[in-house]
Amino acid sequence: MHFFVYKKGELYAEDVPVTELVKEFGSPLYIYSYGTLIRHVRAYEEAFCDTHHVICYAVKANSNLAILSLFANLGLGADIVSGGELFKALKAGIKPFRIVFAGVGKTEQEIEYALKNNILMFNVESRAELHKINEVAKKMKKQASVALRINPDIDPRTHKYIATGLKTSKFGIPIDKALEYYKLAKSMKNIKIIGIHKHIGSQITEISVYNEALTKILELYEKLADYDVNLEYINIGGGLGITYKDEEPPHPVELGQVIVPLLKNKKGILIIEPGRSIVGNAGILVTKVLYFKETKTKNFYIVDAGMNDLIRPSLYGSYHEIQPVTPKGREKIITDIVGPICESGDFLAKDREIEKVSQNEYLAVMSAGAYGFSMSSNYNSRLKAAEVLVKGDRYALIRKRDSYRDLIKNEIIPEDLI
């Protein structure tokens, strides 16, 4: 559910016409709905209200500082995968004791930075990483709190690039090696084991895979108690999907109805790491129609947003609903909707049926709040889009559009070499 609806013949973001926003801030433009973000956070809080839990928002989905600040004010923690995400989470006011650090490639500098800030825990992904964290903690005369990320070899039935719980994945510790790794961690003087973690993928639309994965993790949880490894936290990861086209993903309440009974009589505090399901449908990308191009075999709407702004269609073949900001009731045509980037893979939609639009009119790319701006780039030296947050009939710019000077601000011409 979101608050992007048609009123008086045009698309509104909550109580603000989208045309008003693009008139003020230009195009391409990311627009986020405050009310949708709040609704989705509350859905998770209500779904797990019967168990002690911490919601650690997956910062990778959308790391805008204003959005992170909103989540900090709501008491959320953060699931981070880099030092940069830690920096942004802390700047936004997220408490370090609610931050968990995942990812297979934590550098020594990132580990040190996290330890200095006393984060809740590292989700450890390999033997080598465990040794490195222990080494850095020893050097700093600290004890590092960790969970081991377990790979349960479960097929999440999602796109292969975002499936992370199969044994062929680079993520996590094979479940058949988990006891060995926990024993190793227990022997390390500068490691404190406090949790167990799994995350099997993203854009998951079947509740059964959560049940299957957590059941395997809890079997391991019980075995660990026999080795005097008593865990304070059980982290089930995130990955709940959203509706892009015709998917029918579970509501957080349905997820809670599966997870909470499994945790009955378990002492560990539950950690959940939602990202897409909170921000995905809370954002849209608005783009201007530059040209219509007609050939013998294809129609093309050429728009000012490209794969540098939203790479999901090019990278994953992902579907995003695209609709006119000001529909006129014109006839529909079959067309590709493509960007200005010099790549044949630069498209937002292929062979899409859409109402005819005219030059300088706007299209809204729906469900673009997750992995939209956060995956954008300056490819072709194009400027990154502006971002706006709407709350009722009020709105604010939360990221300025890049300038040409931004493209070169970190570049140096070495006069002694050129």
Secondary structure, DSSP 8 states (H G I E B T S, - for coil): --SEEEETTEEEETTEEHHHHHHHH-SSEEEEEHHHHHHHHHHHHHHTTTS-EEEEEEGGG---HHHHHHHHHTT-EEEE-SHHHHHHHHHTT--GGGEEE--TT--HHHHHHHHHTT-SEEEE-SHHHHHHHHHHHHHTT--EEEEEEEE------S-GGGB-SSTTSSSSEEGGGHHHHHHHHHH-TTEEEEEEE---BSSB--THHHHHHHHHHHHHHHHHHHTT---SEEE----B---SSS-----HHHHHHHHHHHTTT--SEEEE---HHHHGGGEEEEEEEEEEEE-SS-EEEEES--TTT--HHHHH-----EEESS-----EEEEEEE-SSSSTT-EEEEEEEEE---TT-EEEE-S-SSSSGGG---GGG----EEEEEETTEEEEEE----HHHHHTT----TTT-
